[in-house]
Amino acid sequence: MSVYLPHAVSRLRASRLARSVKPFLARGGPKGERCSGCRLVPTHCICTLRPDVPTRAGMCLLMADIEPLKPSNTGWLIADVVADTFAFGWARTEVDPALLTLLSDTQWQPYVVFPAEFAEATRVVHEVNHTTDKRPLFILLDGTWDEARKMFRKSPYLQNFPVLSLHPEQLSRYTLRRSQSEAHFCTAEVGAMCLELTNDTLAAQALNAYFDVFTAHYLKAKHQQPVDLTDDVHVRLQELAHHS
């Protein structure tokens, strides 16, 4: 395993674990060591495969209570790829002052990424404003669909920002958890779509490829099967890394 420098989601996970009164057990119970850098078992670690690509956009992850603890969480992958990723735990009755400071920082133009049908029409946009010097900051509500809707409705500090509604053409490739709909995308897939809108095309492609590699390693580890570092998903990620 490579040396790992904790990013925002990793730090949030550590903070959440420190508050736990009992150990968090991923589905299936404790089965030995996991890599602190990618949350996979050491035999299937992907830390050395992490892409290093520049981005203009930033990501702000608002995460439901135990989301940072789940090995299958894909917001972690965004933090691996996008250097300016910020992560905060969400609670209905309180808000982290650091989040409010971030949202008021004049270098950023925040966008709440959420379906248009849940927002007032006057707030909805489908593109990023490219006529401003402000950098786009995509606010992703990371949790189950029910949790995300609650976060959207009950976060008054988000109400003054435009709501970016995406119209993806493909179905979700996420297979690590059940979803209520094939149209519900995981956090990493949504992050990649946002990067496309800001012309961070290489980063979007790298995040998608990294997500595919993570999924492959996760499922191979679950079934105690070896990974093939020469298969299509690994070759694709290597090719993108060479272009960064």
C-alpha angles and dihedrals in degrees: 000000000000126000107276127208109202115245128199097282092046090052091048090051091052091049092049092049090051090058095048117111091200132026118273110238118199115223109292095033129253112333102168138283125352125198111256090216101054105007092235126121110273094251089060099037116149099189094111089052095056109127122231109211132152121244135186093200126077129213128219114193118199102195130199115238104275098020094102089055097057115100088211094058111123098194083083089064091055090054089050092056107029110061094201097059120139124191131196134174114240125228128169096223101043142029130208109250089220089062092054090048091052094048091051094048106118094217089071135068105201122214122189105219108217140123115283096232091070096052137066109269092237091063098048122105130169099196138046118251106249095179095077131077090224117108116238116250113195115208108209120191102218115199141069116321091258091049092049092052090050090050091050094049099041104043105091092179088068097052098092096055127089117260112231110211115196126209105199118188098207134062122251117277093201111123104161097089136022116260129199090232139016086230091065108095127204119247096259092052091051090048091054091051090052091051089054090057092056093048090250084136099154091049091049091051092045092050091050092048092046089050090053091050091048091050091050093050093044093053094042090052091048090055094038093242127142121250124239108226090191098058124111098269093051094045090050092053092047091052092052092047090056090055095053 
